[in-house]
Amino acid sequence: MIAFCLNSLIREYGWQFFRRIALPHPLKTASALTSSGRLDFSRGLTHVPSANPLTALEGPRSIVGVGFCLKPMNPPCPSRRPNHDCLFLETLLASNPADVPPACQHCAIRDLGIMTAKTGAAFYIMTSARDILMDVFVPALEDGTFSSGVFLLCRYSLRPFSVGLLAAGMRGLLLPFETGDCRDYATWLLADRGIKEEQTEVPRPAHTAIRALLENPAGVPPRPAQFERRGSVLFSRSTP
């Protein structure tokens, strides 16, 4: 964690985090660093904070975030990578199954997005640390846009991500990818720049845990929904 912080100081994410979060909220940031240091990331899924586990999504104030590296490579994702785009979730969610491109048919992002849309929560394809800061953490801290979230990300990112989550005043469930994820700063930095030649996978226990949250959000029955994009985030809107 110390090495990540030192390396990040010379990059935009680091100084933007300092300017937008750490400088105006020093006590909250210090508490986030301390609390993150006590988290155990060895169990495959981690509740942040551990004392107040996320057991249900909270509608529009929740967000589900997945790494762009989940996008299929063979056949390739029609929206390409790395970006925040998803052709299926943005335009084909209510279309005929026969119109779904082959790459989307077995895509984990499509599967998770469909379930998310029914909960009223937002959906976000994560790219760089800087974008996550500006699209999720800053809006959560400054405007209360998000209060909780479920995030799938590489193992190397778990602790730094938990600091941002806690500093932004959010609760979350963090789940690591099973294969193809970043395990050190060098590979993480390449992926942060959009250079990622591996496709990651969601482990079965993580998929089961996410499905349990998404299929029964706070006891509310699922409802048909679609997404509308605002900036880089897909927000759920009820269908007529």
C-alpha positions, 0 to 999 in steps of 0.5 A: 500500500505504501509503494502504491501511494508513493508511485501514485503521487506523480500520476494524475490519480494521485494528485487528483485524489489528494486535491479532491479528497485528502486535502479537503477531508484529511481526517476522513482520509486518515481514517480510511487508510487506517481502516483499510489496513485492518481489512482481510482480503484473503477470503475471496470477498471483502465487505468494506467496512467489515463492521457494516457489511453490505447485505443489499443494494440501495437502488439508485444510490448503489453502483455495480462496477466491473473492470473493462478487462472482463470484456470478451476477446474472442470473438472481440467485444463490439464496443472494444476495450478499454472504455466505459462502453457496452453496446448491449447494455446501452442499446440492445437490453430490450432487443430480440435475443436473435439480435445479440452479437455472438461476443455478448451472448456469454459475456459476464458484463452483459449478465451482471448488467441485466441483473443490475438494471432490475435493481435500480442500481447504476452500472459502471465499466471501470477503466483507469483509477483517475476515471473511477475517482472522478466518476464514483468517489468524488460524486459520492463524497461531494454530492452523495450520489452513491452510498454503496456498491459492488465491485469486481477488480484485480487483487492488486487494486483491492486495498487501494480501492478500499481506501477510496471507498472509505474516504468517499463514505461508501460501503461496498463488497469487493471481489477479485477476479479469478484469472488474468488480473493484475498482481503487481504495480507494473501490470496494474499501471499498464492496465490503467493506461488501457494496455491489457491483453488478458481477459479476466474471469469472475470466480464462481463464489463471487458470481454467486455472491453478486447474484444473491445481492442483485436478485433480491435487492432489499427484498424489492421484487425485480422490475423491467428496466433499461439504462441511460448513460450519464457521462461514463455511468449507466443509470437504471430507468424503469421501462414504460 
